[in-house]
Amino acid sequence: QLVESWGGSVQAGGSLRLSCAASDDTHASVCMAWFRQAPGKEREGVAAIYLVDGRPFYPDPMKGRASISQDKSTNTLYLQLNDLKPEDSAMYYCAADPRADCYSRNDFTYWGHGTQVTVVT
């Protein structure tokens, strides 16, 4: 089970730090990631982390504005979002996957219910 929190409404140019609490049934995950989906748009990846060695992955639009991290002691995944833009408004989902090739996949096995991020001008 994955439970996201700390979404909300923020002014353009502002920052948010999303959290994702992971339960023990996801402990075998090899990758964890954040995805987002805005109304009428396809789901897209925002950031991912390869848990074997902690390597982060970011799509080009998020490089320099997003930072993914994990607190292993609390089994919590974080997403720091900076310099937010109105086009960043979306439902943000936490996901986890136990497959060895998860870093090249978007069809993760475990999903949270999402937390809404709204960026206003």
C-alpha angles and dihedrals in degrees: 000000000000123000121190125202146166099056116138147128119311137172118254109271092030132114140238134188114210122200132205120194112205123203125220094263089072094050093109092060118133096191135028124189149170121235130178137202128192122197111283093008134101121256112265136190119251103178140338137194128207102220095202092072104001095248113161125215126201132180113237096258091058100043109119093013103062131055125185122199141163132218103208093189092063098025090236128146120207135198118196112199120191135182090020119202130200089252088063089069108118146108107284119212131196116216139181135192135188098202120112093231095047092120088071097044137084097188096085119183101227125045137180124219094252140241123242121240118191121183115198131191 
